[in-house]
Amino acid sequence: MYDIIGSREKAVAIIEKGDKKFAEEIMKKHKNVKSVLKKVSKRKGEYRLYELKLLLGDENTEVVHKEYGIRLKLDPKKVYFSPREATERQRIAEMVKKGEKILVMFAGVAPYAIAIAKKVDCKITCIEINPIACKYAVENIKINKVEEKVKIICGDVREECEKIKEKFDRIIMPLPESAWKFLKYAFKLSKERSIIHLYAISSENTMFKDAEEKVLKEAEKQGVEIKIINRQKVLPYAPKKWKVRIDIEVIHLN
């Protein structure tokens, strides 16, 4: 099992298990793959990155990834990016209505924002803490010609949300390991009837229930009335665990 990030011209393969021989097989099968990286840690640190070891190929692992007509420049050694979530990004883009004001927390190199901006006339604010991801996001916004729709704020979500004065119609929170811990900031920047797309990790045995309990507990703590309007299984995350999305409608703000 491996991911390929890039294009027909140049791509990088990322594996979880395997050795140099496996890397050679991948490069033989996919002529566009110029480097093979192996995950040697789980996501960690302030920027939530995998530690990746070069098994074979070019040390320069910067690529331009293509999906659904979008081009995203990035280096997977320096920023987090999941090619497996391309379909999920399109699902979200299909939900957005013309004229919405959208906030994307933990925005990375701006794949969600650009996917939306390419489909809908709206205004999108992104917050990302990793300065390298911010740099790529700015470049990707230009590459995809959506400068009039998308802006990037480079900083910590907790700090930057305190500075923002406007309210948003839709808030996207694609940090499944801990996004629920930031819900109070999403509630603060919501309007009544805003939609929050919160990503979480859920056990297969209690699908959605464990994630929903955290959402409901935080809403009660913040004095916010909400309604869970949709649940989506996104991707397998680990044995008997899934990455899921909980769609939350904000009913009333105190």
C-alpha positions in Angstrom: 0.0 0.0 0.0 1.4 3.4 -1.0 0.4 6.9 -2.0 1.7 8.7 -5.1 1.8 12.5 -4.9 2.6 14.5 -8.0 1.9 14.3 -11.7 2.8 12.4 -14.9 6.0 14.5 -15.1 7.3 13.9 -11.6 5.9 12.2 -8.5 6.9 10.9 -5.1 5.7 7.6 -3.6 5.1 7.3 0.1 5.1 3.8 1.7 4.3 2.7 5.3 6.1 -0.7 5.0 8.7 -2.2 2.7 12.4 -1.9 1.9 14.6 -0.7 -1.0 13.6 -3.6 -3.1 9.9 -2.6 -2.8 10.9 1.0 -3.7 12.6 -0.3 -6.8 9.5 -2.2 -7.8 7.4 1.0 -7.4 9.8 3.1 -9.5 9.8 0.4 -12.2 6.0 0.3 -12.3 5.5 4.0 -12.2 8.0 5.8 -14.4 7.0 9.2 -13.1 8.0 8.3 -9.5 11.4 9.9 -9.0 11.6 9.3 -5.2 10.3 6.8 -2.7 9.8 7.9 0.9 9.0 5.7 3.9 7.0 6.8 7.0 9.2 6.2 10.0 6.9 7.8 12.6 3.3 8.8 13.1 2.2 12.4 12.7 4.0 14.4 15.4 5.2 17.8 16.5 3.6 21.2 16.2 3.1 20.9 12.4 1.7 17.3 12.6 4.1 15.9 10.1 5.2 12.3 9.4 8.9 11.8 9.6 9.8 10.4 6.1 13.0 8.6 5.1 14.3 8.6 1.5 14.6 5.0 0.4 15.4 5.5 -3.2 15.7 8.2 -5.8 16.0 12.0 -6.0 16.5 14.0 -2.8 14.5 16.8 -4.2 11.0 15.7 -3.4 9.1 18.9 -4.3 6.3 18.1 -6.8 3.2 19.6 -8.4 0.3 17.3 -7.5 -2.7 17.3 -9.8 -6.3 16.4 -8.9 -9.7 17.4 -10.4 -8.0 20.0 -12.6 -6.2 21.6 -9.6 -2.4 21.9 -9.3 -0.8 21.9 -5.8 2.9 22.5 -5.3 4.3 20.9 -2.2 7.1 18.9 -0.6 5.7 15.9 1.4 8.8 15.9 3.6 7.9 19.5 4.8 4.1 19.7 4.7 1.2 17.4 5.4 -0.9 16.4 2.4 -3.1 13.4 1.7 -3.9 12.6 -2.0 -6.5 10.1 -0.7 -8.8 13.0 0.4 -9.3 14.3 -3.2 -12.8 13.0 -3.3 -13.6 14.3 0.1 -12.4 17.8 -0.9 -14.8 17.7 -3.9 -17.7 16.6 -1.6 -17.2 19.7 0.5 -16.9 21.9 -2.5 -20.2 20.6 -3.8 -22.0 21.7 -0.6 -20.8 25.3 -0.7 -23.3 27.9 -1.9 -22.5 31.1 -3.9 -21.6 34.0 -1.7 -20.6 32.1 1.4 -17.9 33.2 3.7 -15.7 30.2 4.6 -13.0 29.5 7.2 -10.6 26.7 6.7 -8.6 25.9 9.9 -5.4 23.8 9.6 -5.4 24.7 5.9 -2.1 23.1 4.8 -1.1 24.0 1.3 -4.8 25.1 0.7 -6.3 22.0 -1.1 -9.7 22.4 0.4 -9.8 26.2 -0.2 -8.7 25.8 -3.8 -11.1 23.0 -4.5 -14.0 25.2 -3.3 -12.8 28.4 -5.0 -12.5 26.6 -8.4 -16.2 25.6 -8.2 -18.0 28.4 -6.3 -17.9 32.2 -6.1 -17.2 32.7 -2.4 -14.7 34.2 0.0 -12.3 31.8 1.9 -10.0 32.5 4.8 -7.3 29.9 5.6 -5.3 29.5 8.8 -2.1 27.4 8.8 0.7 27.3 11.4 3.4 25.7 9.3 5.3 28.6 7.5 6.4 26.3 4.7 2.9 25.2 4.1 1.8 28.8 4.1 4.4 29.6 1.5 3.1 26.8 -0.7 -0.5 27.8 -0.1 0.2 31.4 -1.3 1.9 30.0 -4.4 -0.9 27.5 -5.1 -3.5 30.2 -4.9 -1.7 32.0 -7.6 -1.1 28.9 -9.7 -4.8 28.2 -9.7 -5.8 31.8 -10.2 -8.1 32.2 -7.1 -6.3 35.1 -5.5 -9.6 37.1 -5.4 -11.3 34.4 -3.4 -8.8 32.9 -1.0 -6.5 34.5 1.6 -4.0 32.9 3.9 -3.3 33.7 7.6 0.0 32.1 8.8 -0.3 31.4 12.5 -1.8 29.3 15.3 -5.5 28.8 15.0 -6.1 29.6 18.7 -4.3 33.0 18.4 -5.6 34.0 15.0 -9.2 33.1 15.7 -9.1 35.6 18.6 -8.1 38.4 16.2 -10.8 37.7 13.5 -13.9 39.9 13.8 -16.0 38.5 11.0 -18.4 35.5 11.2 -18.5 32.6 8.7 -21.2 30.6 7.0 -19.1 27.5 6.9 -16.0 26.3 8.9 -13.9 23.4 7.8 -11.7 21.6 10.4 -9.6 18.9 8.7 -7.4 17.9 11.6 -8.9 14.6 12.6 -6.7 13.8 15.6 -7.6 16.9 17.6 -10.0 19.3 15.7 -12.7 18.9 18.4 -10.4 20.7 20.8 -10.7 23.8 18.7 -14.5 23.8 18.5 -14.8 26.8 20.8 -13.0 28.9 18.2 -15.3 27.6 15.5 -18.4 28.4 17.6 -17.0 31.9 18.3 -16.7 32.6 14.6 -20.0 31.0 13.6 -23.3 32.6 12.7 -26.6 31.0 13.7 -27.2 28.4 11.0 -23.5 28.1 10.2 -22.2 24.7 9.2 -19.1 23.2 10.7 -17.4 20.3 9.0 -15.4 18.6 11.8 -13.1 15.7 11.0 -12.3 13.1 13.7 -11.0 9.6 14.3 -13.7 7.1 15.2 -13.6 3.5 16.3 -15.2 1.0 14.0 -17.1 -0.5 16.9 -18.7 2.8 17.9 -18.8 4.5 14.5 -19.4 8.2 14.9 -20.6 7.9 18.5 -17.3 8.6 20.1 -16.7 11.6 17.9 -20.2 12.9 18.4 -19.9 12.7 22.2 -16.9 15.0 22.1 -18.8 17.5 19.9 -21.9 17.5 22.1 -19.9 17.9 25.3 -17.9 20.8 23.9 -21.1 22.5 22.6 -22.7 22.2 26.0 -19.5 23.6 27.6 -19.6 26.6 25.3 -23.4 27.1 25.7 -24.1 26.5 22.0 -27.1 24.7 20.7 -26.2 22.5 17.7 -27.6 19.8 15.5 -25.6 17.1 13.9 -27.0 17.0 10.3 -24.8 14.5 8.6 -22.1 11.8 9.2 -19.6 10.7 6.6 -17.0 7.9 6.7 -14.0 9.4 4.8 -11.1 6.9 4.9 -9.7 4.0 6.9 -7.2 5.4 9.4 -5.8 2.4 11.2 -7.0 -1.1 12.1 -10.6 -0.8 13.2 -10.5 3.0 13.1 -11.8 5.5 10.5 -11.4 9.1 9.6 -14.9 10.5 9.7 -16.6 13.8 9.2 -19.3 15.2 11.4 -21.4 18.0 9.9 -22.7 20.3 12.6 -25.4 23.0 12.2 -25.1 25.8 14.8 -28.7 26.5 15.9 -28.2 29.1 18.6 -25.2 31.1 20.0 -25.3 32.6 23.5 
